[in-house]
């Protein structure tokens, strides 16, 4: 297993140069030198791939350092979460300029199998990451503009919620009156 633990910041690495400098500073500093080795190299490579938002480089690092990164369950979990986030951000970046795009084109741009891309896009639609539909008959992703919240729907739900409270209160009172009459 790894001699270091998965830092909470690894999954939240941003693509600015300050974080890259911080990571390289930690590794080459006085305290970091005593931990130098494949474990630290693996985490450093993961951090570099994540800061570049490069899914291909990330997967290459996972393959190269599979023993160091896959044996520890905690790190494996965090890395799978990071991989999902990278995939989502890359897909959003690719589909952003389109209102309608072929799913096969998206899969070729991201260099992943079509079923994986289709599954992830449908999951992102269901999770509300973006608004759209998958037209599997035509093999297209149709992206909708962000819709404003329907105020009538929100107010209708509030009315139903308040009516539920009133009915529950009246039911409780009727139960109390019945128990007094018996």
N, C-alpha and C positions, 0 to 999 in steps of 0.2 A: 504494500500500500504506500501511499505517498507520505513523505515526511512532513508535508505542509498541508494545511487544510484549505478548503475552498473559501476564499475571502468573499464576503458579501458583495464587494465591489466588482467582482469578476463578471457577474451577470449584468451589471449596470454600466459597463465600460462605454464611455462616449468616444466619439471620434475626434477629439481635440488633441493637440500635441502636448498639452500640459500633462495629461494622464500618461502618455507614452513616456515622457521624461520622468514622471514620478515612479513608474514601474522600473525603468532602467536604473534610476537612482537607487531604488530599494535593493535591486539585485547586485549592483556593483559597489554599494556602500560597505562600510566596515562590518556591519552586522549581517548583511546579506551574503558576503563572501563565504562565510562558514557553512551556509546551506547550499552552495553552488553544486550543481549536478544536473542530471537528466530531469529530475522532478521540477526544479525551478525553471529549467529550459522549456519544459512542456508548458508550464503555466505562462511563461513569458511569450511563447509562440501563440498560445490561445489568446492572450491579451492583444497581441499585435494583429491577429486575424480579426478579432472582434472589433478593434478600433478602426480597421479598414473596412468593416462590414462585408468582408469577403467570405462567402459561404464555401467556395471552392478551397480557399486556403485553410479555412477552419477544418474542413473534412480531411485535408491532407495532413494537418497537424494531428488530428484524432487517429489517423492511420499510423503515422510515424511514431507517435508516443502512446500507442494503444495500451501497453502494459501500465504505464504510469497514470494514465487518465481513466481507464475503464475498470481498474481493480477496486478502487475506493468508491463505495456506493454513494456517499454524499457528493463527491465531486462528479461522479457520473450523472447524478440527478441534476445538479446545477448546470452541467454542460449540455444536457439534453434540453433544459429550459432555455439556455442561451442559444442553442441551435434553432429552436422553434422561433425565438425572437428575431434571430438573424434572417431566417426564411421569411417570416412575416414582413419585416422591414424591407427586404429586397423585393418581395412580391408587390408591396404597396408602391415602392419606388418605380417598378416597371410598369404597373397598370395605371399609375397616376395620370399620365397625359391622354389616356384613351377613354372614350365613352363606350366603345365596343372593340374587343380584341379577341383574336383566336387564341384558345387555351394552348394549342400546340405551339404557337409563336412565343407565348409567355414561358412555356416549358423549355423551349430551345434557348431563349435568352438567359434563363437562370440555370440552364444545363442540368436539368433534373427530369426524371421520367414523368410522362404525362399523368399517370394515375396519382402520383404523389402530389403533383401541383394541383390537380383537380380536387383531391381530398382536402388539401390545405386551403384552397380558395373557398370551398363550400363551408369549411369550418370557420373561416374568417367572416364569411357572410352571416352565418348563424350567430357568431359571437358579436356581431355589430361593429366589426373593425372597419367595414365600408359597406355601402348600400349597393346591391346589385343582384343579378341572377346568373346562373350558369345555364346556358341553352345547350344541352348535351347533344341535341339533334343536329345542330349546326356547328357544335364544337366551339362555341363563343362564350365569352364573359361580357355581360352587358352591365356597365357601371352607371349608377344613378347619382345625381347630385345629392348633396346632403339635404334632407327634407327638414323643414321646420316642424317643431312639435305642434301637434294639433291641440289647440287650446280647448276646443269643444270636448274632445275626448278626455282631457285631463279634468275638466270641470264635471263632466258626466260621471267619471270615476269617483270624484269627491262626493257628489250627490248620492251615489250608490253606497259609499262608505258611511255617510251620515245616516242614511235611511236604515242601514243595517244596525247602527247603534240605537236608533229610535225603536226599531222593532224588537231588538234584544231587551231594551229597557222596559218596553210595554209588556213583553212576555214575562219578565221577572216580576213585574207588579201584578199581573193577572195570576200568577202562581201564588203570590203572597195573599191575594184576596181569596182565592179558592181555599187555601189552607185555613184561613180565618173563618170561612163559612162552614166548613165541615166539622 
